[in-house]
């Protein structure tokens, strides 16, 4: 490798892209959740929050 090591953390540019992609996925997911029946909505919202926080912790 040119810099004598392996970059573990992605560049800020790719982090921005990752963040934008995750926000798009969350928005799409919430739209689907709102369209689904109200009985499943709390479960879907809990899942969305869980995924969101686990993604933030891994960052």
N, C-alpha and C positions, 0 to 999 in steps of 0.2 A: 504494500500500500504506500502511496506517495507521502502520506503524513506520518508514516511509521507506526500506525495503529489503526484500530477499527473504531469508527464512530458509532457509539451505542445510541446516542440520542439523535433523532432526526433534526434537520435544520429547521429554523423558525418558519421558513416557507412551507415545508411539508407539514409542519404542525398546524399551520393556519389552514391548509387544505384538509387535513384530517378533521379539524374542528368544524369546518364548514360542511364537510360530508356528514359528520355525525349529527349536526343540527338539522340538516336536510332529512336524514333518516328518522330522527325523532319527530320532526314535524309531520312527515308522511305517516309514521306510526300512530301519532295522536289523531290524525285525520281518520285513519282506519278505525281507531278505537271509538271515536265519536260516532262513526257510522254504524258500528256494531250495536247489538242490543244492550240496553242499560244494565242488564244482569251481569254481563261480562266486563263492563266498563271498569269497576274498581280493580279487578284482577289485572286488566291490561295496563292501567295507570300505575299500579304497584310494580309491575314488571318493567315498565318504561323507566320509572324512577330508579329501580335497582340497577338496570343496565347503565343509566346515566351516571350514577354515583360510582359504580365499579369502573367505568371508563375513566372517570376523573381520578380515581385512586391509582390507576395504572399509569396515568400520565406522569 
